[in-house]
Amino acid sequence: MYLVTISKQGYVQFATTPHGRAAVGLTEAGVVRVLAPGDGGGEWRTVREWDGKRFAHTDLVVLLGRLPEPERAEELLASLPAETAA
């Protein structure tokens, strides 16, 4: 899948899947997040987050490039490495 970069306050980099079913972001504090669409209004809810020093945002984007777009953001969690677990 490819990702579409958009501007989102509080993020150095924020990108969604082509159909907006999931998003990944790197916050200004260096936290990497996998997000799902919220209830509306362009809001997103965090599905998982971790310190980017444990598994880099760039590595996540490369990993996602090998996968098909999920129906739901939560489906991406099974593909993430152990370093992203809480």
PyMOL commands that place a pseudoatom at each C-alpha (Angstrom):
pseudoatom trace, name=CA, resn=MET, resi=1, chain=A, elem=C, hetatm=0, pos=[0.000, 0.000, 0.000]
pseudoatom trace, name=CA, resn=TYR, resi=2, chain=A, elem=C, hetatm=0, pos=[1.076, 3.572, -0.387]
pseudoatom trace, name=CA, resn=LEU, resi=3, chain=A, elem=C, hetatm=0, pos=[0.474, 6.420, 2.041]
pseudoatom trace, name=CA, resn=VAL, resi=4, chain=A, elem=C, hetatm=0, pos=[-0.823, 9.930, 1.404]
pseudoatom trace, name=CA, resn=THR, resi=5, chain=A, elem=C, hetatm=0, pos=[0.968, 12.610, 3.405]
pseudoatom trace, name=CA, resn=ILE, resi=6, chain=A, elem=C, hetatm=0, pos=[-1.181, 15.353, 4.899]
pseudoatom trace, name=CA, resn=SER, resi=7, chain=A, elem=C, hetatm=0, pos=[-0.520, 18.191, 7.309]
pseudoatom trace, name=CA, resn=LYS, resi=8, chain=A, elem=C, hetatm=0, pos=[-1.690, 17.546, 10.863]
pseudoatom trace, name=CA, resn=GLN, resi=9, chain=A, elem=C, hetatm=0, pos=[-0.945, 19.809, 13.816]
pseudoatom trace, name=CA, resn=GLY, resi=10, chain=A, elem=C, hetatm=0, pos=[1.389, 18.221, 16.365]
pseudoatom trace, name=CA, resn=TYR, resi=11, chain=A, elem=C, hetatm=0, pos=[2.957, 15.859, 13.844]
pseudoatom trace, name=CA, resn=VAL, resi=12, chain=A, elem=C, hetatm=0, pos=[6.264, 16.088, 12.009]
pseudoatom trace, name=CA, resn=GLN, resi=13, chain=A, elem=C, hetatm=0, pos=[4.849, 13.581, 9.517]
pseudoatom trace, name=CA, resn=PHE, resi=14, chain=A, elem=C, hetatm=0, pos=[1.300, 12.273, 9.160]
pseudoatom trace, name=CA, resn=ALA, resi=15, chain=A, elem=C, hetatm=0, pos=[0.001, 10.016, 6.383]
pseudoatom trace, name=CA, resn=THR, resi=16, chain=A, elem=C, hetatm=0, pos=[-3.153, 8.056, 5.663]
pseudoatom trace, name=CA, resn=THR, resi=17, chain=A, elem=C, hetatm=0, pos=[-3.865, 4.960, 3.635]
pseudoatom trace, name=CA, resn=PRO, resi=18, chain=A, elem=C, hetatm=0, pos=[-5.419, 5.692, 0.222]
pseudoatom trace, name=CA, resn=HIS, resi=19, chain=A, elem=C, hetatm=0, pos=[-8.994, 5.230, 1.476]
pseudoatom trace, name=CA, resn=GLY, resi=20, chain=A, elem=C, hetatm=0, pos=[-8.380, 6.790, 4.908]
pseudoatom trace, name=CA, resn=ARG, resi=21, chain=A, elem=C, hetatm=0, pos=[-8.893, 3.554, 6.826]
pseudoatom trace, name=CA, resn=ALA, resi=22, chain=A, elem=C, hetatm=0, pos=[-5.677, 3.988, 8.826]
pseudoatom trace, name=CA, resn=ALA, resi=23, chain=A, elem=C, hetatm=0, pos=[-2.971, 6.548, 9.406]
pseudoatom trace, name=CA, resn=VAL, resi=24, chain=A, elem=C, hetatm=0, pos=[0.579, 6.651, 10.730]
pseudoatom trace, name=CA, resn=GLY, resi=25, chain=A, elem=C, hetatm=0, pos=[2.205, 9.630, 12.322]
pseudoatom trace, name=CA, resn=LEU, resi=26, chain=A, elem=C, hetatm=0, pos=[5.385, 10.845, 13.950]
pseudoatom trace, name=CA, resn=THR, resi=27, chain=A, elem=C, hetatm=0, pos=[4.748, 13.418, 16.660]
pseudoatom trace, name=CA, resn=GLU, resi=28, chain=A, elem=C, hetatm=0, pos=[6.971, 16.376, 17.442]
pseudoatom trace, name=CA, resn=ALA, resi=29, chain=A, elem=C, hetatm=0, pos=[8.009, 14.457, 20.596]
pseudoatom trace, name=CA, resn=GLY, resi=30, chain=A, elem=C, hetatm=0, pos=[9.265, 11.457, 18.549]
pseudoatom trace, name=CA, resn=VAL, resi=31, chain=A, elem=C, hetatm=0, pos=[6.304, 9.187, 19.270]
pseudoatom trace, name=CA, resn=VAL, resi=32, chain=A, elem=C, hetatm=0, pos=[5.160, 6.944, 16.413]
pseudoatom trace, name=CA, resn=ARG, resi=33, chain=A, elem=C, hetatm=0, pos=[1.424, 6.268, 16.193]
pseudoatom trace, name=CA, resn=VAL, resi=34, chain=A, elem=C, hetatm=0, pos=[-0.893, 4.002, 14.238]
pseudoatom trace, name=CA, resn=LEU, resi=35, chain=A, elem=C, hetatm=0, pos=[-4.290, 5.664, 14.104]
pseudoatom trace, name=CA, resn=ALA, resi=36, chain=A, elem=C, hetatm=0, pos=[-7.859, 4.843, 13.094]
pseudoatom trace, name=CA, resn=PRO, resi=37, chain=A, elem=C, hetatm=0, pos=[-10.531, 7.266, 11.895]
pseudoatom trace, name=CA, resn=GLY, resi=38, chain=A, elem=C, hetatm=0, pos=[-12.476, 8.836, 14.740]
pseudoatom trace, name=CA, resn=ASP, resi=39, chain=A, elem=C, hetatm=0, pos=[-16.172, 9.584, 14.928]
pseudoatom trace, name=CA, resn=GLY, resi=40, chain=A, elem=C, hetatm=0, pos=[-15.959, 12.353, 12.365]
pseudoatom trace, name=CA, resn=GLY, resi=41, chain=A, elem=C, hetatm=0, pos=[-14.675, 15.804, 11.706]
pseudoatom trace, name=CA, resn=GLY, resi=42, chain=A, elem=C, hetatm=0, pos=[-11.261, 14.613, 10.563]
pseudoatom trace, name=CA, resn=GLU, resi=43, chain=A, elem=C, hetatm=0, pos=[-10.335, 13.311, 14.009]
pseudoatom trace, name=CA, resn=TRP, resi=44, chain=A, elem=C, hetatm=0, pos=[-8.150, 10.245, 14.540]
pseudoatom trace, name=CA, resn=ARG, resi=45, chain=A, elem=C, hetatm=0, pos=[-7.837, 7.922, 17.522]
pseudoatom trace, name=CA, resn=THR, resi=46, chain=A, elem=C, hetatm=0, pos=[-4.614, 6.208, 18.499]
pseudoatom trace, name=CA, resn=VAL, resi=47, chain=A, elem=C, hetatm=0, pos=[-4.590, 2.433, 18.101]
pseudoatom trace, name=CA, resn=ARG, resi=48, chain=A, elem=C, hetatm=0, pos=[-0.965, 1.959, 19.186]
pseudoatom trace, name=CA, resn=GLU, resi=49, chain=A, elem=C, hetatm=0, pos=[1.962, 4.253, 19.964]
pseudoatom trace, name=CA, resn=TRP, resi=50, chain=A, elem=C, hetatm=0, pos=[5.621, 3.813, 20.875]
pseudoatom trace, name=CA, resn=ASP, resi=51, chain=A, elem=C, hetatm=0, pos=[8.859, 5.728, 21.158]
pseudoatom trace, name=CA, resn=GLY, resi=52, chain=A, elem=C, hetatm=0, pos=[10.381, 6.131, 17.711]
pseudoatom trace, name=CA, resn=LYS, resi=53, chain=A, elem=C, hetatm=0, pos=[13.753, 5.071, 19.109]
pseudoatom trace, name=CA, resn=ARG, resi=54, chain=A, elem=C, hetatm=0, pos=[12.395, 1.534, 19.554]
pseudoatom trace, name=CA, resn=PHE, resi=55, chain=A, elem=C, hetatm=0, pos=[11.053, 1.196, 15.988]
pseudoatom trace, name=CA, resn=ALA, resi=56, chain=A, elem=C, hetatm=0, pos=[11.434, 4.143, 13.634]
pseudoatom trace, name=CA, resn=HIS, resi=57, chain=A, elem=C, hetatm=0, pos=[8.612, 5.789, 11.720]
pseudoatom trace, name=CA, resn=THR, resi=58, chain=A, elem=C, hetatm=0, pos=[10.582, 5.289, 8.493]
pseudoatom trace, name=CA, resn=ASP, resi=59, chain=A, elem=C, hetatm=0, pos=[10.849, 1.551, 9.174]
pseudoatom trace, name=CA, resn=LEU, resi=60, chain=A, elem=C, hetatm=0, pos=[7.092, 1.446, 9.746]
pseudoatom trace, name=CA, resn=VAL, resi=61, chain=A, elem=C, hetatm=0, pos=[6.409, 3.145, 6.399]
pseudoatom trace, name=CA, resn=VAL, resi=62, chain=A, elem=C, hetatm=0, pos=[8.693, 0.648, 4.609]
pseudoatom trace, name=CA, resn=LEU, resi=63, chain=A, elem=C, hetatm=0, pos=[6.917, -2.261, 6.317]
pseudoatom trace, name=CA, resn=LEU, resi=64, chain=A, elem=C, hetatm=0, pos=[3.485, -0.915, 5.371]
pseudoatom trace, name=CA, resn=GLY, resi=65, chain=A, elem=C, hetatm=0, pos=[4.594, -0.511, 1.757]
pseudoatom trace, name=CA, resn=ARG, resi=66, chain=A, elem=C, hetatm=0, pos=[4.679, -4.314, 1.501]
pseudoatom trace, name=CA, resn=LEU, resi=67, chain=A, elem=C, hetatm=0, pos=[1.121, -4.790, 2.770]
pseudoatom trace, name=CA, resn=PRO, resi=68, chain=A, elem=C, hetatm=0, pos=[-2.320, -4.329, 1.205]
pseudoatom trace, name=CA, resn=GLU, resi=69, chain=A, elem=C, hetatm=0, pos=[-4.497, -1.562, 2.597]
pseudoatom trace, name=CA, resn=PRO, resi=70, chain=A, elem=C, hetatm=0, pos=[-6.426, -2.893, 5.598]
pseudoatom trace, name=CA, resn=GLU, resi=71, chain=A, elem=C, hetatm=0, pos=[-10.170, -2.589, 6.066]
pseudoatom trace, name=CA, resn=ARG, resi=72, chain=A, elem=C, hetatm=0, pos=[-9.495, -1.345, 9.611]
pseudoatom trace, name=CA, resn=ALA, resi=73, chain=A, elem=C, hetatm=0, pos=[-6.408, 0.186, 11.226]
pseudoatom trace, name=CA, resn=GLU, resi=74, chain=A, elem=C, hetatm=0, pos=[-6.421, -2.499, 13.922]
pseudoatom trace, name=CA, resn=GLU, resi=75, chain=A, elem=C, hetatm=0, pos=[-5.557, -5.086, 11.265]
pseudoatom trace, name=CA, resn=LEU, resi=76, chain=A, elem=C, hetatm=0, pos=[-2.097, -3.518, 10.965]
pseudoatom trace, name=CA, resn=LEU, resi=77, chain=A, elem=C, hetatm=0, pos=[-1.208, -4.399, 14.553]
pseudoatom trace, name=CA, resn=ALA, resi=78, chain=A, elem=C, hetatm=0, pos=[-0.503, -8.060, 13.745]
pseudoatom trace, name=CA, resn=SER, resi=79, chain=A, elem=C, hetatm=0, pos=[2.205, -6.969, 11.277]
pseudoatom trace, name=CA, resn=LEU, resi=80, chain=A, elem=C, hetatm=0, pos=[4.064, -4.751, 13.745]
pseudoatom trace, name=CA, resn=PRO, resi=81, chain=A, elem=C, hetatm=0, pos=[7.252, -5.975, 15.424]
pseudoatom trace, name=CA, resn=ALA, resi=82, chain=A, elem=C, hetatm=0, pos=[7.482, -6.691, 19.144]
pseudoatom trace, name=CA, resn=GLU, resi=83, chain=A, elem=C, hetatm=0, pos=[9.307, -3.384, 19.719]
pseudoatom trace, name=CA, resn=THR, resi=84, chain=A, elem=C, hetatm=0, pos=[6.009, -1.563, 19.242]
pseudoatom trace, name=CA, resn=ALA, resi=85, chain=A, elem=C, hetatm=0, pos=[4.158, -3.384, 22.028]
pseudoatom trace, name=CA, resn=ALA, resi=86, chain=A, elem=C, hetatm=0, pos=[3.471, -1.446, 25.187]
for i in range(1, 86): cmd.bond("trace and resi %d" % i, "trace and resi %d" % (i + 1))
show_as sticks, trace
zoom trace
